[in-house]
Amino acid sequence: MAYLITDECVACGTCAEECPADAIEEGEPYTINDEKCTECGSCVEVCPVEAITEK
């Protein structure tokens, strides 16, 4: 199960700070590098605006 950061993203950086695989890249919206992502779900749990969903 891969994850996608939607346009709801407010670019707060919380997900990037939490990601143990360093798979989240800055931008508006932020993006998840599928090659680095280990699908741990940490980003989903910490997103304050629930902008991260399953692909």
C-alpha positions in Angstrom: 0.0 0.0 0.0 1.6 3.3 -1.1 0.7 6.7 0.1 -0.1 10.0 -1.6 -0.1 13.5 -0.2 -3.2 15.4 -1.5 -3.7 19.0 -2.3 -5.1 19.4 1.2 -1.4 19.6 2.3 -0.5 22.8 4.1 3.3 22.2 3.8 3.8 22.2 7.6 6.6 19.6 7.4 5.3 17.5 10.2 5.2 14.4 8.0 8.8 14.9 6.7 10.1 15.2 10.3 8.4 12.0 11.3 9.4 9.9 8.3 12.1 7.3 9.3 13.0 6.6 5.6 13.4 10.3 4.7 11.0 9.7 1.8 9.0 12.9 2.0 10.2 15.8 -0.2 9.3 19.5 0.3 7.0 21.3 -2.0 3.4 22.4 -2.1 2.1 19.9 -1.7 4.9 17.7 -0.3 5.5 14.5 -2.2 6.4 11.0 -1.1 9.3 9.2 -3.0 7.8 5.8 -3.6 11.3 4.3 -4.0 12.3 5.3 -0.4 8.9 4.9 1.3 8.7 1.8 3.5 4.9 2.2 3.9 5.2 2.4 7.7 2.3 4.9 8.0 4.0 7.3 10.3 3.2 10.2 8.1 -0.5 9.4 8.0 -0.7 9.3 11.8 0.9 12.8 12.3 -0.6 14.8 9.5 -2.7 17.5 11.2 -5.0 18.0 8.2 -5.3 14.4 7.1 -3.8 15.1 3.7 -2.1 11.7 3.3 -4.1 8.9 1.8 -3.6 5.4 0.4 -3.0 5.4 -3.4 
